Amino acid sequence: MGQNPINVDLARFSQKALPVAKKYDTDGNKTLSPEEYKAFMEFWGKNNSDSPLLMQLHMDTLNEDAYKIAQQCDKDEYKGVLTEDELKEFMDLYEKSGLEQPFKEGTTVKEVLTGKQGRSISSAEEYKDRKPNILNQAKVRERLFTNWLKLDIMEYIGSDKFFHAVGNFEAMQVGAEETVKKVCAGQDQDKRENCPRPEADYTEDLYANWLGREFAKMYPDKDAHDVFADLAPTGFDVEKSKKSATKLTFNAAKGSESWLKQKFNEYFNYLKVDYIADRFVQEIKDSF
C-alpha cells in the first residue's frame, strides 16, 4: 500500500478489508499508525490474496492497448490489480501514450475497483470534447469548486474520493478536458503546499480525478453521482449529495447557528492563507 505509510485512513480500505483493519486501530482514531498498519498487513497477507485497498484498478477492465501499458506497471504481489505506486506509473504512461479510452465498453466503476460485476450501464450519446473558452472554463472551475464545498459541508469520512471523481465527471460535461486537467493540476499543487499528507493519498486523489474524466467520456449523458455510487463509502447518502451546495448549507445550518459560525470561521481562515482564493477566485479571474 505504497511506501512508508503514515497514519493510513480507514476510509482507504475496501469494504472487505475494513472490518479487519478496524481491529488494528487500537487507539480508535480511525487511522492505522505505521506499526498498526504493519500488523494488519501481516495478518491480511496470510489470509487473503487480494488487495485491501479501495482505490485500485482491476486490469481485466482495460482494453487491449491500455492493458499492455498496465502490464508494465504490475509489479507487486497483487497480480492483475494496480495499486498506489503502480497506479501513478500507469496514469503517467497512459497520458504519454495518447490513447483516448482505457476501458472496455460497458465497464462500471465497481468492476474497476473490486473486479466484481456492477449494474449494467450504457450511454446514448458520444463524448465530444470542447475547445476552451471563457464560459466553459468558468463552468469547469465552478463544478470542481462546488464539489469541494459539498465534501466540506457534508463532512462524511471517506467521501473525498467520491467527490473528486464526481467533480471531474461534471466538469467534463461542461468544459474542455484540457481545462479540467489544468485546474486539477493546480489544485494538486495547492494541496501539496497547504495540506501535507502521505504521497499515497495524493495518488488516490489523482486516480479519482482520472476515473472521473475517463468515465465522463464513456457515459457523457449520465449523472455522475449514480455512476460513482460504488466509490462512495458505506452509509453515505448519494441522493443527498446531488443537492446544490447552497441547499446543503441551508439544511445543515437550519436551527444551528453554531454550525454556520464554525463554517464561516473555517472559510475565513482559508481566505487568510489564500486557500480558497487560489482554488477558485483566482482561477475564475484567469478565465477572463
C-alpha positions in Angstrom: 0.0 0.0 0.0 2.7 2.4 -1.0 5.9 3.1 0.8 6.3 4.3 4.3 2.6 4.7 5.2 1.8 7.4 7.7 -1.5 7.0 9.6 -3.4 5.2 6.9 -7.0 6.3 7.0 -9.5 3.5 7.5 -11.6 5.1 4.6 -8.9 3.9 2.2 -9.7 0.2 2.8 -12.1 -1.9 0.8 -15.4 -3.0 2.4 -13.9 -6.5 2.7 -10.8 -5.2 4.5 -12.4 -2.5 6.6 -13.8 -4.7 9.4 -10.4 -6.4 9.7 -8.5 -3.1 9.7 -10.7 -1.6 12.4 -9.5 -4.3 14.8 -5.9 -2.9 14.4 -7.0 0.6 15.2 -6.0 0.2 18.8 -6.3 3.9 19.7 -9.6 4.4 18.0 -8.5 7.4 15.9 -9.9 5.9 12.6 -6.4 5.6 11.2 -3.6 3.0 11.3 -0.2 4.1 12.5 2.8 2.5 10.7 3.0 -0.1 13.4 -0.7 -0.9 13.3 -0.6 -1.0 9.5 2.3 -3.4 9.5 0.5 -5.7 11.9 -2.7 -5.5 9.8 -0.8 -6.3 6.5 1.0 -9.3 8.1 -2.4 -10.7 9.0 -4.0 -9.8 5.7 -1.2 -11.3 3.7 -1.6 -14.7 5.4 -5.3 -14.9 4.9 -6.0 -13.1 1.7 -4.6 -12.9 -1.8 -6.4 -9.7 -2.9 -5.5 -6.1 -2.2 -7.2 -4.5 0.9 -7.3 -1.1 -0.9 -10.4 0.7 -2.1 -8.5 2.7 -4.7 -7.3 0.1 -7.2 -7.6 -0.9 -10.8 -8.5 -4.4 -12.0 -6.6 -4.8 -15.2 -9.2 -7.0 -16.9 -11.5 -4.0 -17.3 -8.9 -2.3 -19.6 -8.9 -2.6 -23.4 -6.1 -4.3 -25.2 -3.9 -1.2 -25.6 -4.3 0.1 -22.1 -3.8 -3.5 -20.7 -0.3 -3.6 -22.3 0.6 -0.4 -20.5 -0.7 -1.7 -17.2 1.3 -4.9 -17.5 4.5 -2.8 -17.3 3.3 -1.4 -14.0 2.0 -4.5 -12.3 5.0 -5.2 -10.0 3.7 -6.0 -6.5 2.2 -9.2 -5.1 -1.4 -8.4 -6.3 -1.1 -9.6 -9.9 -3.8 -8.3 -12.2 -4.5 -5.4 -9.9 -2.8 -2.0 -9.9 -2.4 -0.3 -6.5 -1.0 3.1 -5.4 2.6 3.3 -6.8 1.5 1.2 -9.8 -1.5 3.5 -10.4 0.7 6.6 -10.5 3.1 5.0 -13.0 0.2 3.7 -15.1 -1.5 7.1 -15.3 1.7 8.7 -16.3 2.4 6.2 -19.0 -1.2 6.2 -20.2 -1.1 10.0 -20.5 2.0 9.9 -22.6 0.6 7.1 -24.9 -2.0 9.4 -26.4 -4.8 6.7 -26.1 -8.3 8.1 -26.0 -10.0 5.4 -24.0 -8.6 2.9 -21.5 -11.6 0.8 -20.5 -13.7 -1.8 -22.3 -17.1 -0.8 -23.4 -19.7 -1.0 -20.7 -17.2 -1.1 -17.8 -18.5 0.0 -14.4 -16.8 1.7 -11.5 -17.5 -1.3 -9.3 -15.7 -3.6 -11.8 -12.7 -1.3 -11.9 -12.4 -1.0 -8.1 -13.4 -4.5 -7.0 -13.3 -6.8 -10.0 -17.0 -7.7 -9.4 -19.8 -7.2 -11.8 -21.6 -3.8 -11.5 -25.1 -2.9 -12.7 -25.1 -2.5 -16.5 -24.7 1.0 -17.8 -24.7 2.5 -21.3 -24.8 5.8 -22.9 -27.0 7.1 -25.7 -24.5 9.9 -26.5 -20.9 10.0 -27.8 -18.5 12.2 -25.9 -17.3 15.2 -27.8 -14.5 17.4 -26.3 -14.9 21.1 -26.3 -12.5 23.9 -27.2 -11.7 26.0 -24.1 -13.4 29.4 -24.0 -14.2 31.9 -21.2 -17.7 30.4 -20.5 -16.8 26.7 -20.2 -13.6 27.4 -18.4 -15.6 29.2 -15.7 -18.1 26.3 -15.6 -15.3 23.8 -15.1 -14.0 25.7 -12.1 -17.4 26.2 -10.7 -18.2 22.4 -10.9 -14.9 21.4 -9.3 -15.2 24.0 -6.5 -18.9 23.2 -5.8 -18.0 19.6 -5.2 -15.2 20.6 -2.9 -17.8 22.7 -1.0 -20.2 19.7 -0.8 -17.4 17.5 0.6 -16.7 20.1 3.3 -20.4 20.7 4.1 -21.4 17.0 4.3 -18.4 16.1 6.3 -18.6 12.3 5.6 -15.4 10.5 6.3 -14.1 8.7 3.3 -16.2 10.6 0.7 -13.4 12.7 -0.7 -12.5 10.3 -3.5 -16.2 10.2 -4.5 -16.4 13.9 -4.7 -13.1 14.1 -6.6 -14.5 11.7 -9.3 -17.9 13.4 -9.4 -16.4 16.8 -9.7 -14.2 15.8 -12.6 -17.0 14.0 -14.3 -19.3 17.0 -14.1 -16.5 19.4 -15.2 -16.0 17.3 -18.3 -19.7 17.6 -19.1 -19.5 21.4 -19.2 -15.9 22.2 -20.4 -12.8 21.1 -22.2 -10.7 18.1 -20.9 -7.7 20.4 -21.3 -9.1 22.8 -18.8 -10.2 20.1 -16.3 -6.7 18.7 -16.3 -5.1 22.1 -15.9 -7.3 23.2 -13.0 -6.9 19.8 -11.2 -3.1 20.0 -11.6 -3.2 23.5 -9.9 -5.4 22.2 -7.1 -3.0 19.3 -6.6 -0.1 21.7 -6.2 -2.1 23.9 -3.9 -2.9 20.9 -1.6 0.7 19.7 -1.6 1.8 23.2 -0.4 -1.0 23.7 2.2 -2.1 20.2 3.4 0.9 17.9 3.7 -0.3 14.2 3.6 1.2 10.8 2.7 2.1 10.6 -1.0 -0.2 7.7 -1.5 -3.2 9.8 -0.6 -2.2 12.3 -3.3 -2.0 9.5 -5.8 -5.5 8.3 -4.8 -6.9 11.9 -5.4 -5.2 11.9 -8.8 -6.7 8.5 -9.6 -10.2 9.5 -8.6 -9.8 12.6 -10.8 -8.7 10.4 -13.7 -11.6 8.0 -13.2 -14.0 10.9 -13.2 -12.7 12.2 -16.6 -12.5 8.7 -18.2 -16.0 7.7 -17.2 -17.3 11.0 -18.4 -16.0 10.1 -21.8 -17.8 6.8 -21.7 -21.1 8.0 -20.2 -21.4 11.7 -21.0 -25.2 11.8 -20.6 -25.3 10.1 -17.1 -25.5 11.5 -13.6 -22.0 11.4 -12.1 -23.4 10.6 -8.6 -25.1 7.4 -10.0 -22.0 6.4 -12.0 -19.7 6.7 -8.9 -22.1 5.4 -6.3 -19.8 2.4 -5.7 -17.0 4.7 -4.8 -19.0 6.3 -2.0 -18.4 4.9 1.5 -21.0 2.7 3.1 -23.8 4.8 4.7 -23.1 7.8 2.5 -26.3 9.4 1.1 -25.6 9.6 -2.6 -29.1 11.2 -3.3 -28.4 13.9 -0.8 -25.1 14.7 -2.4 -27.0 15.6 -5.6 -28.4 18.7 -3.9 -26.8 22.0 -4.5 -24.1 23.3 -2.2 -26.5 26.2 -1.3 -29.3 23.8 -0.3 -26.9 21.6 1.7 -25.6 24.6 3.5 -29.1 25.8 4.3 -30.2 22.4 5.6 -27.1 21.9 7.7 -27.3 25.4 9.2 -31.1 25.2 9.9 -31.5 25.6 13.7 -27.8 25.5 14.3 -26.1 28.9 14.4 -23.0 27.3 15.9 -22.5 25.2 12.7 -22.8 28.2 10.4 -20.4 30.2 12.6 -17.9 27.3 12.6 -18.0 27.1 8.8 -17.7 30.9 8.5 -14.6 30.8 10.7 -13.1 27.9 8.7 -13.6 29.7 5.4 -12.3 33.0 6.8 -9.2 31.2 7.9 -8.8 29.6 4.4 -9.1 33.1 2.9 -6.3 34.4 5.1 -3.9 31.9 3.6 -5.4 32.4 0.1 -6.6 28.8 0.1 -10.0 29.4 -1.4 -8.7 32.4 -3.4 -6.1 30.2 -5.1 -8.5 27.4 -5.7 -11.4 29.3 -7.1 -11.4 33.1 -7.1 -8.0 33.4 -8.9 -9.0 30.6 -11.3 -12.2 32.5 -12.3 -10.1 35.6 -12.9 -7.8 33.5 -15.1 -10.7 32.6 -17.3 -11.1 36.2 -18.5 
